[in-house]
Amino acid sequence: MEGIQPKRMMAILAHPDDESFGMGGTLAKYNHQGVQIVLLYATRGEAGIPWDKIW
């Protein structure tokens, strides 16, 4: 059918695995209903670097 867009949902999270805590069931529910789930992470999950080591 022309003009029908697939359903999508984006979750923006700070760290990998954050979707597992709290919203994992909701994401699974919508995915099961045919919604495309996109996860965007603000970090790669690496450990932090102390400020004195940066400069």
N, C-alpha and C positions, 0 to 999 in steps of 0.2 A: 504494500500500500504506500502510495506516495504521501510524503509529508509527515509520516510517523517516525519519531525519533526514539532510539532505544533509551531505556531508563538507565541513569548513571547516578552513583553516589560517591562523593569524595570525602575521605576522612584525612584531616591534616593533624599530624602527630609529632611530638618532639623526638621520640626515640623509637627504634625498632622494638617490636614486642608490645608497645603501648596499646595496640588494638586488642591484645589478649585480655587486658584488664578493664573490665567494665562494658565495653561495647562489642566484644567479640560475638556474642549471641545475636545482637541486633544486625551486625554485618552479615552473619551467616543466614539469618532469616530473610533479609532482602535479597541476598545472592540466590537463595533457593527459589525466590519468586521471580527470578530472571533479571534482577538489577545488576548491572556491571559495577563492581566495587573497585575504586582506585584509592590507593593509600599513598600519601605524600609525607615523607619524613623530613624533619628539619636537620637531623644529624645522621651520621652513618653508624652511630652507636659506639664510636671510639671513646676512650677514656679522656677526661679533661686534661688540659695542660696547665700547670700552675703559671700564674701571670709572670712571675720572676724568670721563668724559662723562655717566655715569648720574646722579651726584649733583650 
